[in-house]
Amino acid sequence: MIELRPFILKNTVQNYAWGTKGPESYIANLLQIKDDSETPYAELWMGAHPKASSQIFFEDTWVDLNEVIDRYPIEMLGKNVSKIYENKLPFLFKVLSAGEPLSIQAHPTIEQAKKLHLENPENYPDENHKPEIAIALDHLTALVGFKPYQEIQSTIILYPGITVLIGKSTIDGFLTEVPPGIIEQKTQIKNLYATIINLSENDPEIFETIIKEIKSSIESKKVSERFQFENLYLQMFYKYGADIGLISILFFNLIHLRKGEAIFTPAGLPHAYINGNIIECMANSDNVIRAGLTPKFKDVNNLIKLMDYTPGYPELVKIEVAGSVNKYLCPVEEFVVKLISLDDDDVYTYCSGLPSIILAIEGELEIQWYTNNSLQKIELTRGSSVFIPAQINDLTLKNKIDSEIFVATVNY
């Protein structure tokens, strides 16, 4: 038998190069780590992914959460979740802190992930899809999806060198009119994007020449007259040179989220976080198809094949507000995220019956539950997190110092 209680989590920090560093590091500050070094704190992982499973104190030692779930799937996940997801926690919960832009990327569907994993398990480590939500903790700047068709037309006109990359006949057809149907628009954009990306590999000298011409065109403008995406283009050029990802900066939407706003990225939607601090939740996967602005493995052919070319502005995630709870509505079953804000003498009863992870972002609270009619309690302070087994049905969250907590659970 397992003692059912909330388990304090010991989590892994990923020190990817693009993470924030030193005193400005959101994750280091959240975890109350004093570090003035150049160590980047990029991601805090909470969950049971085999790459970096959280640990819980179990049977007098620290044990990987995924090992305990393997031993006690019904108690930890619940009967339905353990059956549907084959004794695996279906979500991965993160804090992400980007001091520099991440790679141009998209994530596969389940069917695509199985194929990629079979063909290349080193770079596609699992068979799962990776839909995800990003919730701004302070702000987030990101590239997300293709611009509306007319804006892509305007971009081509703005930089005549693009015509050289694609060919005049193709450009003339693209600029003549806006296709009436979204399918036709997607086809045109895919042909345009794929032609440019393929040229970067087939004739890199011409590609580099045009990339430099666009750079010179931007630099010839007064700083006050430049578009924000042009400043990003210059920043990335001086970091990566004539990288294929620079074309994406011209054709993708550059968006800015304020605190509490969120975006959802389904399979195939191209995106790249530029800077900011976010809560991130996703299906339990680490599959990323990259194609630019990164020293990591790039899989250009698969990205072209699997990417969603739908043009338009990305929509913010809708939020359902009920008292002190903001619920972020996403069209997936693997996860849902809630923000709970407590102040004064607030008490919140958490009834889930599903596996959950609670992370304290601000303040301090007490978690109370009963074991054999005996009241038990633990404190949750800023930066600490707990795993709640599915078979704990009732918890009381009692505010002590004005607290904000994020809860990730299964979306049932």
C-alpha positions as CSV (number, residue, x, y, z in Angstrom):
1,M,0.0,0.0,0.0
2,I,1.0,3.6,-0.6
3,E,0.4,6.4,1.8
4,L,-1.7,8.9,-0.1
5,R,-0.6,12.5,0.5
6,P,0.7,15.5,-1.4
7,F,4.3,14.8,-2.4
8,I,6.8,17.7,-2.4
9,L,8.6,17.7,-5.7
10,K,12.3,18.0,-6.3
11,N,12.6,19.3,-9.9
12,T,15.2,19.5,-12.6
13,V,16.4,22.8,-14.1
14,Q,17.4,22.7,-17.7
15,N,20.4,25.0,-18.4
16,Y,19.9,25.6,-22.1
17,A,22.0,28.4,-23.6
18,W,19.0,30.7,-24.3
19,G,17.9,30.8,-20.6
20,T,18.1,34.0,-18.5
21,K,21.3,34.4,-16.4
22,G,22.5,35.7,-13.1
23,P,20.4,38.1,-10.9
24,E,17.8,38.5,-13.7
25,S,17.0,34.9,-13.9
26,Y,13.3,34.3,-13.2
27,I,13.8,30.6,-12.4
28,A,16.8,31.2,-10.1
29,N,14.8,33.9,-8.2
30,L,11.7,31.7,-8.0
31,L,13.8,28.9,-6.5
32,Q,15.6,31.4,-4.3
33,I,19.0,30.5,-5.8
34,K,21.6,33.2,-5.5
35,D,23.7,32.9,-8.6
36,D,25.7,35.7,-10.2
37,S,27.4,33.4,-12.7
38,E,26.7,33.1,-16.4
39,T,24.7,29.9,-15.9
40,P,21.5,30.1,-17.9
41,Y,18.3,29.0,-16.1
42,A,16.0,28.1,-19.1
43,E,13.4,25.6,-17.9
44,L,12.1,24.1,-14.7
45,W,10.5,20.7,-15.4
46,M,7.7,19.3,-13.2
47,G,6.4,15.9,-14.1
48,A,7.4,12.4,-14.9
49,H,9.1,12.6,-18.3
50,P,12.0,10.1,-18.4
51,K,14.5,12.7,-19.6
52,A,14.1,14.6,-16.3
53,S,11.5,13.2,-14.0
54,S,10.7,15.1,-10.8
55,Q,11.5,13.3,-7.6
56,I,9.4,12.7,-4.5
57,F,10.4,11.6,-1.0
58,F,9.1,8.0,-0.9
59,E,9.9,5.2,1.5
60,D,12.6,7.2,3.2
61,T,14.5,8.3,0.0
62,W,14.1,10.5,-3.0
63,V,12.7,8.5,-5.9
64,D,11.8,9.5,-9.5
65,L,8.1,10.3,-9.8
66,N,7.8,8.1,-12.9
67,E,9.1,5.1,-10.9
68,V,6.4,5.5,-8.2
69,I,3.7,5.9,-10.9
70,D,4.9,2.7,-12.5
71,R,4.5,0.9,-9.2
72,Y,1.2,2.5,-8.1
73,P,-0.5,3.7,-11.3
74,I,-4.1,3.5,-10.0
75,E,-3.4,5.3,-6.8
76,M,-1.2,8.0,-8.4
77,L,-3.1,8.5,-11.7
78,G,-6.5,7.2,-11.1
79,K,-8.1,4.2,-12.9
80,N,-9.2,6.1,-16.1
81,V,-6.0,8.1,-16.6
82,S,-3.8,5.1,-16.0
83,K,-5.8,3.0,-18.5
84,I,-6.0,5.7,-21.3
85,Y,-2.3,6.8,-21.0
86,E,-0.8,3.4,-20.2
87,N,0.3,4.2,-16.7
88,K,2.0,7.5,-17.7
89,L,1.4,11.0,-16.4
90,P,0.0,12.6,-19.6
91,F,1.3,16.1,-19.1
92,L,4.6,18.0,-18.5
93,F,4.5,21.2,-16.5
94,K,7.2,23.9,-16.9
95,V,8.4,27.3,-16.0
96,L,10.3,28.7,-19.1
97,S,12.5,31.8,-19.0
98,A,13.9,33.0,-22.3
99,G,16.7,35.5,-22.3
100,E,17.4,34.9,-26.0
101,P,15.3,33.6,-28.8
102,L,14.5,29.9,-29.1
103,S,14.7,28.0,-32.3
104,I,12.1,28.2,-35.1
105,Q,10.1,25.0,-34.4
106,A,6.9,23.0,-34.6
107,H,5.7,19.8,-32.9
108,P,4.4,16.7,-34.6
109,T,1.0,15.0,-34.3
110,I,0.9,11.6,-32.6
111,E,1.0,9.8,-35.9
112,Q,3.9,11.9,-37.1
113,A,5.8,11.5,-33.8
114,K,5.6,7.7,-34.0
115,K,7.1,7.8,-37.5
116,L,9.8,10.3,-36.5
117,H,10.7,8.4,-33.3
118,L,11.1,5.2,-35.3
119,E,13.3,6.8,-37.9
120,N,15.4,9.0,-35.6
121,P,15.0,8.2,-31.9
122,E,18.0,10.2,-31.0
123,N,16.4,13.5,-32.0
124,Y,12.8,12.5,-31.5
125,P,12.9,10.7,-28.1
126,D,9.3,9.6,-27.7
127,E,6.2,8.8,-29.7
128,N,3.9,11.5,-28.4
129,H,2.6,14.7,-29.7
130,K,3.3,18.0,-28.0
131,P,0.4,20.5,-28.0
132,E,1.3,23.2,-25.5
133,I,0.1,26.3,-23.7
134,A,2.3,29.3,-22.8
135,I,1.0,31.7,-20.1
136,A,2.9,34.9,-19.6
137,L,4.2,35.4,-16.0
138,D,5.3,38.9,-16.9
139,H,5.5,39.2,-20.6
140,L,6.2,37.0,-23.7
141,T,7.4,38.1,-27.1
142,A,7.1,35.3,-29.7
143,L,6.9,34.4,-33.4
144,V,3.7,32.4,-33.9
145,G,2.2,31.2,-37.2
146,F,2.2,32.8,-40.6
147,K,1.1,36.4,-41.1
148,P,-2.1,37.1,-43.0
149,Y,-1.7,36.6,-46.7
150,Q,-1.8,40.3,-47.5
151,E,0.9,41.0,-45.0
152,I,3.2,38.4,-46.6
153,Q,2.5,40.1,-49.9
154,S,3.6,43.4,-48.4
155,T,6.7,41.8,-47.0
156,I,7.7,40.5,-50.4
157,I,7.2,44.0,-51.9
158,L,9.2,45.5,-49.1
159,Y,12.3,43.3,-49.9
160,P,12.7,42.9,-53.6
161,G,15.6,40.4,-53.0
162,I,13.0,37.8,-52.1
163,T,12.0,37.7,-55.8
164,V,15.5,36.5,-56.6
165,L,15.1,33.7,-54.1
166,I,11.9,32.4,-55.6
167,G,11.7,33.5,-59.2
168,K,9.7,36.2,-60.8
169,S,7.0,34.0,-62.2
170,T,6.2,32.5,-58.8
171,I,6.3,35.9,-57.1
172,D,4.0,37.5,-59.8
173,G,1.5,34.7,-59.1
174,F,1.7,35.2,-55.4
175,L,1.3,39.0,-55.6
176,T,-1.5,39.1,-58.3
177,E,-4.4,38.5,-55.9
178,V,-5.4,37.0,-52.6
179,P,-6.8,33.5,-53.3
180,P,-10.4,33.3,-52.1
181,G,-10.1,30.1,-50.1
182,I,-7.9,29.3,-47.1
183,I,-6.7,26.0,-48.7
184,E,-5.4,27.9,-51.8
185,Q,-3.7,30.4,-49.5
186,K,-2.0,27.7,-47.5
187,T,-0.8,26.0,-50.7
188,Q,0.7,29.3,-52.1
189,I,2.4,30.0,-48.8
190,K,3.8,26.5,-48.5
191,N,5.2,26.8,-52.1
192,L,6.7,30.1,-51.3
193,Y,8.3,29.1,-48.0
194,A,9.5,25.7,-49.2
195,T,11.1,27.2,-52.3
196,I,13.1,29.7,-50.2
197,I,14.1,27.1,-47.6
198,N,15.2,24.6,-50.2
199,L,17.3,27.2,-52.0
200,S,19.1,27.9,-48.7
201,E,20.4,24.3,-49.0
202,N,20.7,23.9,-52.7
203,D,22.3,27.3,-53.5
204,P,23.6,28.7,-50.2
205,E,25.7,31.4,-51.8
206,I,22.7,33.0,-53.5
207,F,20.7,32.6,-50.3
208,E,23.4,34.3,-48.2
209,T,23.6,37.1,-50.7
210,I,19.9,37.9,-50.4
211,I,19.9,37.6,-46.6
212,K,22.7,40.1,-46.5
213,E,20.8,42.4,-49.0
214,I,17.8,42.4,-46.7
215,K,20.0,43.1,-43.7
216,S,21.5,46.1,-45.6
217,S,18.0,47.3,-46.6
218,I,16.9,47.3,-42.9
219,E,20.1,49.0,-41.7
220,S,19.6,51.8,-44.2
221,K,16.5,52.8,-42.4
222,K,16.5,55.1,-39.4
223,V,16.1,53.1,-36.2
224,S,12.9,54.9,-35.4
225,E,11.4,53.8,-38.8
226,R,12.2,50.1,-38.5
227,F,9.5,47.5,-37.8
228,Q,10.0,45.4,-34.6
229,F,10.5,42.2,-36.7
230,E,13.3,44.0,-38.6
231,N,15.2,44.7,-35.4
232,L,14.8,41.0,-34.5
233,Y,16.1,40.1,-38.0
234,L,19.3,42.2,-37.4
235,Q,19.7,40.7,-33.9
236,M,19.5,37.2,-35.2
237,F,21.7,37.9,-38.3
238,Y,24.5,39.0,-36.0
239,K,24.1,35.9,-33.9
240,Y,23.6,33.2,-36.5
241,G,24.6,34.7,-39.9
242,A,22.7,33.8,-43.0
243,D,20.5,31.3,-41.1
244,I,17.3,29.9,-42.7
245,G,15.4,31.0,-39.7
246,L,15.7,34.6,-40.7
247,I,13.1,34.1,-43.4
248,S,10.7,33.0,-40.8
249,I,11.1,36.3,-39.0
250,L,9.9,38.0,-42.1
251,F,6.8,35.8,-42.6
252,F,5.7,34.9,-39.1
253,N,3.5,37.0,-36.7
254,L,5.5,38.8,-34.0
255,I,3.3,38.9,-30.9
256,H,3.5,40.3,-27.4
257,L,1.6,38.8,-24.5
258,R,1.0,40.7,-21.2
259,K,0.9,39.0,-17.8
260,G,-1.8,36.4,-17.6
261,E,-2.4,36.2,-21.4
262,A,-1.8,32.9,-23.1
263,I,-1.4,31.2,-26.5
264,F,-2.0,27.6,-27.5
265,T,0.2,25.9,-30.1
266,P,-1.3,22.8,-31.6
267,A,0.7,20.3,-33.7
268,G,2.3,21.9,-36.8
269,L,2.0,25.5,-35.7
270,P,5.4,27.1,-36.2
271,H,6.6,29.3,-33.4
272,A,9.7,30.6,-31.5
273,Y,9.7,32.3,-28.1
274,I,11.9,35.4,-28.3
275,N,12.0,36.5,-24.7
276,G,9.9,36.5,-21.5
277,N,8.9,34.3,-18.6
278,I,6.0,31.8,-18.9
279,I,4.2,28.9,-17.4
280,E,4.1,26.1,-20.0
281,C,2.2,22.9,-20.0
282,M,2.1,20.3,-22.7
283,A,1.5,16.7,-23.5
284,N,4.3,14.6,-22.0
285,S,6.8,14.8,-24.8
286,D,10.1,16.4,-25.8
287,N,9.6,16.1,-29.6
288,V,10.7,19.3,-31.4
289,I,11.2,19.8,-35.1
290,R,13.6,22.6,-35.6
291,A,14.6,24.7,-38.6
292,G,16.6,27.7,-37.8
293,L,18.1,30.0,-35.1
294,T,19.7,27.2,-33.2
295,P,23.0,25.3,-33.0
296,K,20.9,22.1,-32.4
297,F,19.8,19.5,-34.8
298,K,17.7,21.0,-37.7
299,D,15.2,18.9,-39.6
300,V,14.2,21.3,-42.4
301,N,12.6,18.7,-44.7
302,N,10.3,17.4,-42.0
303,L,9.4,20.9,-40.8
304,I,8.4,21.9,-44.4
305,K,6.3,18.7,-44.7
306,L,4.5,18.8,-41.3
307,M,4.1,22.6,-40.7
308,D,0.7,24.3,-40.7
309,Y,0.7,27.1,-43.3
310,T,-2.6,28.6,-42.3
311,P,-2.2,32.4,-42.4
312,G,-3.7,34.8,-39.9
313,Y,-3.2,36.3,-36.4
314,P,-3.0,33.8,-33.5
315,E,-5.9,34.0,-31.0
316,L,-5.4,34.3,-27.3
317,V,-6.5,31.4,-25.1
318,K,-9.9,32.0,-23.6
319,I,-10.1,32.2,-19.8
320,E,-13.0,31.0,-17.7
321,V,-13.2,33.0,-14.5
322,A,-14.9,31.6,-11.4
323,G,-14.1,33.6,-8.3
324,S,-10.4,33.2,-7.5
325,V,-9.8,30.7,-10.3
326,N,-8.8,31.5,-13.9
327,K,-9.1,28.3,-16.0
328,Y,-7.3,28.4,-19.4
329,L,-9.4,26.6,-22.0
330,C,-7.4,24.4,-24.4
331,P,-8.8,21.8,-26.8
332,V,-6.8,18.8,-25.5
333,E,-7.4,16.1,-22.9
334,E,-3.9,15.7,-21.6
335,F,-3.8,18.9,-19.6
336,V,-5.6,21.9,-18.3
337,V,-4.0,24.8,-16.3
338,K,-5.6,26.9,-13.7
339,L,-4.4,30.0,-11.9
340,I,-5.7,30.3,-8.3
341,S,-5.2,33.6,-6.4
342,L,-5.7,33.7,-2.7
343,D,-5.5,36.6,-0.2
344,D,-6.4,37.5,3.3
345,D,-8.0,34.5,5.0
346,D,-9.1,32.8,1.7
347,V,-9.6,29.1,1.8
348,Y,-10.0,27.1,-1.3
349,T,-11.3,23.5,-1.5
350,Y,-9.5,21.5,-4.2
351,C,-11.5,18.5,-5.4
352,S,-10.1,16.8,-8.4
353,G,-9.8,13.1,-8.4
354,L,-7.1,13.5,-11.0
355,P,-3.3,13.6,-10.9
356,S,-2.3,17.3,-10.4
357,I,0.8,19.4,-9.9
358,I,0.6,22.6,-7.9
359,L,3.3,25.3,-8.2
360,A,3.4,28.4,-5.9
361,I,4.5,31.5,-7.9
362,E,3.9,34.0,-5.1
363,G,3.2,34.1,-1.4
364,E,2.7,31.2,1.0
365,L,-0.1,28.8,1.7
366,E,-1.0,25.7,3.7
367,I,-2.2,22.5,2.1
368,Q,-4.5,20.5,4.5
369,W,-5.9,17.0,4.1
370,Y,-7.0,14.1,6.3
371,T,-5.4,10.7,6.8
372,N,-7.4,8.3,8.9
373,N,-9.5,11.2,10.3
374,S,-6.3,13.0,11.3
375,L,-5.6,16.5,9.9
376,Q,-2.3,16.7,8.0
377,K,-0.7,19.8,6.6
378,I,2.3,21.0,4.7
379,E,3.4,24.5,3.7
380,L,3.9,25.6,0.1
381,T,6.1,28.7,-0.4
382,R,7.2,30.6,-3.5
383,G,8.9,28.3,-5.9
384,S,7.9,25.0,-4.3
385,S,5.6,22.4,-5.9
386,V,3.7,19.3,-5.0
387,F,2.3,16.3,-6.8
388,I,-1.3,15.4,-5.8
389,P,-2.2,11.7,-6.4
390,A,-5.5,11.1,-8.1
391,Q,-7.0,9.2,-5.1
392,I,-6.7,12.2,-2.8
393,N,-10.2,13.6,-3.4
394,D,-10.3,16.6,-1.1
395,L,-7.6,19.2,-0.2
396,T,-7.9,22.5,1.5
397,L,-5.7,25.3,0.3
398,K,-5.4,27.9,3.1
399,N,-3.8,31.3,2.3
400,K,-1.1,32.5,4.7
401,I,0.6,35.3,2.6
402,D,-1.1,36.5,-0.6
403,S,-0.5,33.6,-2.9
404,E,-0.7,32.8,-6.5
405,I,-0.6,29.1,-7.6
406,F,-0.7,27.4,-10.9
407,V,-2.4,24.0,-11.1
408,A,-1.8,21.5,-13.9
409,T,-4.1,18.5,-14.2
410,V,-5.8,16.3,-16.7
411,N,-8.6,17.9,-18.7
412,Y,-11.5,15.6,-17.8
